[in-house]
Amino acid sequence: MLTLLDGKEEHRSVMDLKVEEQRTEPRVAVQFHTMVSGSVESEGTGTILDLSQNGCRLESQLLMLPGLSLELRIAVPGLEWALMIDGADVQWADEDRAGLAFVRVRETERQRLNEVVAARLAKEADTGNDAQGELIPFEFQGLDAVLAKDPELTVSKGLAWFSQDRAEFRFRGGSLIGRAFPTCTPELAAALGELVKAGGDKEADFSLALLQNYLGSTSTDSVLKEIVSRFSDDDRIIGGVRTIINSPNMASVSGEFALAEAWRVKKESLTNWLTDGRSVVKSFAEQHLAELDRMIVAERHRVEAERELRERSRHEDESGHDHGYRPKPF
């Protein structure tokens, strides 16, 4: 198999990738929502359960068969846009889970992937956590039913957990709250809004970390606007708001231009911010709407360029030449 890694062509078989990863590549336990295309059912969503530099384990209701080549758009907390894996071959499949080998990754995406894995490994080395350990600590189990009845208690407990370990909150206390509140209810949003209004940097950071559970949902807009209103001069916190806005809901879109379409939908919802009575919120919305326009144009150009490259490669293959990656038919 001819793969494209770091801008260079390299011959590696699927088995080589699988064996090499098993021997040399550590995996980190994660829960990343992802958009999947290329399965038997064409489009859908899933969750990355563990991740390495050369592959991952994917949970999805899509029909995934060994030998299929998938495209992944992975929503990683902290990244401004989805991590893009252009070629992920199914190595094995068992009911709703499959092992994937990354066989085609662009240089920029390879760098971002390596940084994500390295950051998780560094955290595990510092804390001594087992990457394959439980994402929800044993002592938390059963609390989700209690928290679901009391948004204010949830916010109070969540802030305490966040203060104890910010880096792991998303995968532990934050994950537990996500189980208690699968959607950001008006009551939860109101409790977070009041926390932001009365709090400082820590409360804003906690709210942004918790809102990673609800990427793409407009139900979090009231909290985000409150953060913008309170911290309009804090570039770091405002950057966190931009990251959440730039991580759209991929479940409702499909096709080559899915990411661009998701950003277009996000742009439509962001126009509602223009009617907010707070000038800093309106100013932020105007600036970010322009930024989304630029992102949409850039993404469409990227897809069109890759389509042209695939078409050129196909013509070269038909004429007897083999100068690059040959994508598998979906």
C-alpha positions in Angstrom: 0.0 0.0 0.0 1.3 3.5 -0.9 0.7 6.0 1.9 1.3 9.7 2.2 3.0 10.6 5.5 4.5 14.0 6.3 4.4 15.0 2.6 6.4 11.9 1.5 5.3 8.7 -0.2 6.0 5.5 1.6 5.2 1.8 0.9 3.6 0.2 3.9 1.2 -2.7 4.1 -1.9 -2.6 6.4 -0.4 -5.5 8.3 2.9 -3.6 8.7 1.0 -0.7 10.2 -0.9 -2.9 12.6 2.1 -4.8 13.8 4.2 -1.7 14.0 1.6 0.1 16.1 1.1 -2.9 18.4 4.9 -3.0 19.1 5.9 0.7 19.3 2.9 3.0 19.5 1.3 3.7 22.9 -2.5 4.4 22.9 -4.3 6.9 25.1 -7.8 6.5 26.3 -10.1 9.2 25.0 -13.8 9.9 24.1 -13.7 12.1 21.0 -16.9 12.5 18.9 -16.1 12.0 15.2 -17.8 12.3 11.8 -17.3 9.1 9.8 -17.6 8.8 6.0 -16.8 5.9 3.7 -18.6 3.1 5.5 -21.1 0.8 3.8 -23.8 3.2 5.0 -21.8 6.2 3.6 -22.1 8.8 6.5 -22.5 8.8 10.2 -21.0 9.5 13.6 -18.9 7.7 16.2 -16.7 8.0 19.2 -12.9 7.4 19.3 -12.3 5.3 22.4 -8.5 5.2 22.2 -6.0 6.9 20.0 -2.4 6.5 18.9 -0.2 8.2 16.2 -1.0 5.4 13.8 -4.6 4.4 14.6 -7.5 4.3 16.9 -10.5 2.2 18.2 -13.8 3.5 16.9 -17.3 2.9 18.3 -20.1 3.6 15.9 -23.5 2.2 14.8 -22.3 2.3 11.2 -21.6 -1.0 9.5 -17.7 -1.2 9.3 -16.1 -4.1 7.5 -12.4 -5.1 7.4 -10.8 -3.6 4.3 -12.9 -0.5 4.1 -11.2 2.9 4.0 -12.8 5.6 6.1 -12.4 9.3 6.5 -12.6 10.8 10.0 -13.3 14.3 11.3 -12.5 14.1 15.0 -13.7 16.8 17.4 -10.8 17.1 19.9 -11.4 19.4 22.9 -9.0 22.3 22.7 -8.6 22.2 18.9 -10.2 25.0 16.9 -11.3 22.7 14.1 -11.8 19.0 13.6 -8.7 16.7 13.3 -8.9 15.3 9.8 -7.8 11.7 8.9 -8.2 11.2 5.2 -7.5 7.5 5.2 -8.2 5.1 8.0 -8.4 1.4 7.0 -10.6 -1.0 9.1 -8.3 -3.7 10.5 -11.0 -5.6 12.5 -14.6 -5.1 13.4 -16.7 -6.5 16.2 -20.3 -5.4 16.5 -20.2 -1.7 17.0 -16.4 -1.3 17.4 -13.6 -1.4 15.0 -9.8 -1.0 15.0 -8.5 1.5 12.4 -5.0 2.1 11.0 -4.3 5.6 9.8 -2.8 5.2 6.3 -3.3 8.7 4.8 -2.8 11.8 6.9 -1.7 15.3 5.7 1.4 16.7 7.2 -0.4 19.5 9.1 -2.9 17.0 10.5 -0.1 14.5 11.4 1.5 17.2 13.5 -1.8 18.0 15.3 -2.4 14.3 15.9 1.0 13.8 17.4 0.5 16.8 19.6 -2.8 15.5 20.9 -1.3 12.1 21.7 1.8 13.5 23.2 -0.2 15.8 25.5 -2.3 12.9 26.8 0.8 10.7 27.3 2.6 13.5 29.2 -0.4 14.0 31.5 -0.6 10.2 32.2 3.2 10.2 33.0 2.7 13.1 35.4 -0.2 11.5 37.2 0.6 7.9 36.9 -2.8 7.2 35.3 -3.3 4.1 33.2 -4.3 5.1 29.7 -6.7 2.2 29.6 -8.2 3.0 33.0 -11.8 3.9 33.7 -12.8 7.3 32.4 -15.3 7.6 35.2 -13.7 6.9 38.6 -15.4 4.2 40.6 -16.4 6.6 43.4 -18.4 8.7 40.9 -20.5 5.8 39.7 -24.2 6.3 40.4 -23.8 10.1 41.0 -25.2 10.9 37.5 -28.7 10.1 38.6 -28.4 12.4 41.6 -26.8 15.3 39.6 -29.5 15.0 36.9 -32.1 16.3 39.4 -30.1 19.3 40.5 -28.3 21.6 38.0 -27.0 23.9 40.7 -25.5 21.0 42.6 -24.0 19.7 39.4 -22.3 23.0 38.7 -21.0 23.3 42.3 -19.6 19.7 42.3 -18.3 20.1 38.8 -16.3 23.2 39.7 -14.8 21.4 42.7 -13.7 18.5 40.5 -12.3 20.9 37.9 -10.3 22.7 40.6 -8.7 19.5 41.7 -7.5 18.4 38.2 -8.2 20.6 35.2 -6.4 18.4 32.7 -8.4 15.3 33.6 -11.8 17.0 34.2 -13.0 16.5 30.6 -12.5 12.8 30.9 -13.7 12.2 34.5 -16.0 14.8 36.2 -16.9 16.4 32.9 -17.8 13.0 31.4 -20.0 12.2 34.4 -21.9 15.4 34.1 -22.3 14.6 30.4 -24.0 11.4 31.4 -26.3 13.3 33.9 -27.1 15.9 31.3 -26.9 14.5 27.8 -28.0 17.9 26.5 -27.4 21.3 28.0 -30.8 22.0 29.4 -32.0 25.6 30.0 -31.6 25.0 33.8 -28.0 23.8 33.4 -27.2 26.7 31.1 -28.8 29.2 33.6 -26.7 27.8 36.4 -23.5 28.1 34.4 -24.4 31.6 33.3 -24.9 32.7 36.9 -21.6 31.1 37.8 -19.8 33.0 35.1 -21.5 36.3 36.0 -20.4 36.1 39.6 -17.0 34.3 39.1 -13.6 34.8 37.7 -11.2 33.1 35.3 -11.5 29.7 37.0 -15.3 29.7 36.7 -15.1 30.7 33.0 -12.5 28.0 32.3 -14.7 25.4 34.1 -17.7 26.4 32.0 -15.8 26.2 28.8 -14.5 22.8 29.8 -18.0 21.5 30.6 -19.4 22.9 27.4 -17.1 20.6 25.4 -19.8 18.0 26.1 -22.3 20.0 23.9 -20.3 20.9 20.9 -22.5 22.2 18.0 -25.5 22.9 20.2 -27.0 26.3 20.4 -28.3 25.6 23.9 -24.9 26.8 25.2 -25.1 30.2 23.5 -26.3 32.0 26.6 -23.3 30.8 28.6 -20.9 31.6 25.8 -22.3 35.1 25.4 -22.0 35.7 29.2 -18.4 34.6 29.0 -17.8 37.0 26.1 -19.5 39.8 28.0 -17.4 39.3 31.1 -14.0 38.5 29.5 -13.9 40.3 26.2 -10.4 41.5 26.9 -9.0 38.1 27.8 -7.6 36.6 24.7 -7.1 33.1 26.2 -10.7 32.8 27.5 -12.1 34.3 24.3 -10.0 31.8 22.4 -11.8 29.0 24.3 -15.1 30.5 23.2 -14.0 30.5 19.5 -12.8 26.9 19.8 -16.3 25.7 21.0 -18.0 27.7 18.2 -15.6 26.3 15.6 -16.4 22.7 16.7 -19.7 22.2 14.9 -22.3 19.4 15.0 -21.3 17.0 12.2 -24.2 14.7 12.7 -26.6 16.7 10.6 -24.3 17.1 7.5 -22.7 14.8 5.0 -20.6 14.7 1.9 -17.2 16.1 0.9 -18.1 19.6 2.0 -19.6 18.4 5.4 -17.3 20.5 7.5 -17.9 23.6 5.4 -21.6 23.0 5.6 -21.5 22.5 9.4 -19.7 25.9 9.7 -22.3 27.5 7.5 -25.0 26.2 9.9 -23.0 27.5 12.8 -22.7 30.8 11.1 -26.5 31.1 10.8 -27.0 30.5 14.5 -24.3 33.0 15.4 -26.1 35.8 13.5 -28.6 35.7 16.4 -25.8 37.1 18.6 -26.0 40.4 16.6 -29.3 41.3 18.3 -27.7 41.0 21.8 -27.9 44.3 23.7 -24.3 44.1 24.9 -21.9 45.8 22.5 -19.0 43.5 23.2 -21.1 40.4 22.3 -22.3 42.0 19.1 -18.7 43.0 18.2 -17.4 39.5 18.9 -20.2 38.0 16.7 -19.4 40.3 13.8 -15.7 39.4 14.0 -16.3 35.7 14.2 -18.9 35.6 11.5 -16.2 37.0 9.2 -13.7 34.4 10.5 -16.2 31.6 9.7 -16.6 33.0 6.2 -12.9 32.7 5.7 -12.8 29.2 7.2 -15.7 28.0 4.9 -13.9 29.3 1.8 -10.6 27.7 2.8 -12.3 24.4 3.6 -14.1 24.3 0.2 -10.8 25.1 -1.6 -9.1 22.3 0.3 -11.8 19.8 -0.7 -11.7 20.9 -4.3 -7.9 20.6 -4.4 -8.0 17.1 -3.0 -10.7 16.1 -5.4 -8.6 17.4 -8.3 -5.6 15.5 -7.0 -7.6 12.2 -6.7 -8.9 12.7 -10.2 -5.4 13.3 -11.6 -4.1 10.2 -9.8 -7.0 8.2 -11.2 -6.1 9.3 -14.8 -2.4 8.5 -14.2 -3.3 5.0 -12.9 -5.5 4.4 -16.0 -2.6 5.4 -18.2 -0.3 2.9 -16.5 1.4 5.3 -14.1 1.4 5.1 -10.3 2.6 8.4 -8.9 0.8 8.7 -5.6 -1.8 7.5 -3.1 -4.6 5.5 -4.6 -7.6 5.7 -2.4 -9.7 2.6 -1.9 -13.3 2.8 -3.2 -15.8 3.3 -0.5 
